[in-house]
Amino acid sequence: MAKKLNDLSALGAFAYSTNEDVYFDNGEETTETLPNNKQKLEAVFSNKGRAGKIVTIIRGFVGTDDDLKALGKLLKNKCGVGGSIKDGEIIIQGNHRDKIMDILTKDGYKVKRVGG
C-alpha cells in the first residue's frame, strides 16, 4: 500500500546549480558520542508487540551507531542473554532492568527507571 504524503517536504530535498562554487549540505550530521557522564538513558520494561515476551529497552543514547552497538554488546554479554539494536534503542531479552541499571551506573551513565 502506498504511503500518503501530507506535504511536499515529505519528498525530501533537491537542489541544482550550475555554479561550481556552491556547497550543498545534505543535512546529515555526524553525531559524536557524548561522554558517559553526559548521557541520560532510560531503562524501560516492555512486552508490547512481542507476543507476550518480556524485554528491557534502553533509550536516549546519543552517539554513533558503532558506539551504540558496542554498548548493546556489552549489556548482552554481562546479562548473558540475546538482544538487538533497532531505531536507536537497545533491546535486551528478559527483565534485566535492575542489573542493566547497575552496569550502566558503574560505567558512569545517568540512568532513569521508566514505568513500573
Secondary structure, DSSP 8 states (H G I E B T S, - for coil): -----SSGGGG------S-TT-----S--------GGG-EEEEEEE-TTTTT--EEEEE---S-HHHHHHHHHHHHHHHT--EEEETTEEEEESS-HHHHHHHHHHTT-EEEEE--
